[in-house]
Amino acid sequence: MDDVKLVIAVRRDLKMSCGKIAVQVAHASVAAALSAQGTEEFLRWMDGGQKKIVVKVSDLTELKKLEGEARANKIAVHEISDMGLTEVPAGSITCAALGPASSSNLDPFTRNLKLL
């Protein structure tokens, strides 16, 4: 059976610090997990160790394209917008979580993305 993972894509054009990125990825992971609770994908993801892959995208355009590909493949997308209290302007979309979903569904459009 195919493994289940969560892919989080982070925008690099915002020049966020490592700490800021960590918090944004955490927000995306929590949002995805809460939304998926009770689904077969969630249960398989939990049983499989909650695999998470963090990748980078160059800008909002690339992130939106990735989100569109995920939605076209019926994969849940959880976009994170910042409150603007620290490093980026309020409402800035910082990252998005795709899944949890099977690797065979995610890999066709995420495998060529570079790890963060």
C-alpha positions in Angstrom: 0.0 0.0 0.0 1.2 3.5 -0.9 2.6 5.7 2.0 0.7 8.9 3.0 2.5 12.2 3.5 2.0 15.9 3.9 3.9 18.2 1.6 4.3 21.8 2.8 5.5 24.4 0.2 7.1 27.5 1.5 7.6 30.8 -0.4 11.2 31.9 -0.6 10.6 35.4 -1.9 9.3 36.6 1.5 12.8 36.1 3.0 11.4 34.7 6.3 13.9 33.8 9.0 14.3 30.1 9.9 12.1 30.6 13.0 9.4 32.2 11.1 9.4 29.4 8.5 9.2 26.8 11.3 6.1 28.5 12.8 4.4 28.8 9.4 5.1 25.1 8.6 3.7 24.2 12.0 0.5 26.2 11.3 0.1 24.4 7.9 0.7 21.0 9.5 -1.8 21.6 12.3 -4.4 23.0 9.9 -4.0 20.0 7.5 -4.2 17.4 10.4 -7.3 19.0 12.0 -9.1 19.2 8.7 -8.2 15.5 7.8 -9.1 14.0 11.1 -11.3 10.9 10.8 -10.5 10.3 7.1 -8.7 7.2 5.9 -5.8 9.3 4.7 -5.4 10.8 8.2 -5.4 7.4 9.9 -2.9 6.0 7.4 -0.8 9.1 7.9 -0.9 8.8 11.7 0.0 5.1 11.5 2.8 5.8 9.1 4.6 8.3 11.4 3.0 11.6 10.0 5.5 11.9 7.2 6.1 15.6 6.2 8.1 16.9 3.3 8.9 20.7 3.3 9.8 22.1 -0.1 10.4 25.6 -1.5 8.6 27.6 -4.1 10.0 30.8 -5.6 6.9 33.0 -5.1 3.1 33.3 -4.8 2.6 32.5 -8.5 4.4 29.1 -8.1 2.6 28.4 -4.9 -0.8 29.1 -6.5 0.1 26.8 -9.5 1.0 24.0 -7.1 -2.2 24.5 -5.2 -4.2 24.3 -8.4 -2.5 21.0 -9.4 -3.3 19.6 -6.0 -6.9 20.6 -6.2 -7.2 19.2 -9.7 -6.0 15.9 -8.2 -8.6 16.1 -5.4 -5.9 16.7 -2.7 -6.7 19.0 0.2 -4.9 22.3 0.3 -4.4 24.4 3.4 -3.0 27.8 2.7 -1.5 29.9 5.5 -1.9 33.6 5.7 0.2 35.5 8.2 -1.2 37.9 10.8 1.5 40.4 10.1 2.8 40.8 13.6 6.5 40.2 12.9 8.3 39.7 9.6 5.8 39.9 6.8 2.8 42.1 6.0 -0.6 41.0 7.2 -2.4 38.7 4.9 0.8 37.4 3.2 0.4 33.9 2.1 3.5 32.2 3.4 3.0 28.5 2.7 0.5 25.8 1.9 0.1 22.2 3.0 -0.9 19.6 0.5 -2.6 16.5 1.9 -2.2 14.3 3.8 -2.4 12.2 0.6 -0.8 9.2 -0.9 2.6 9.6 -2.4 1.4 8.3 -5.7 -1.1 11.2 -5.9 1.4 13.9 -4.7 4.6 12.9 -6.4 3.7 13.6 -10.0 3.6 17.4 -9.3 5.8 17.7 -6.2 8.8 15.3 -6.8 10.8 18.0 -8.7 10.5 20.6 -6.0 13.6 21.3 -4.0 13.7 20.5 -0.3 13.8 23.6 1.9 
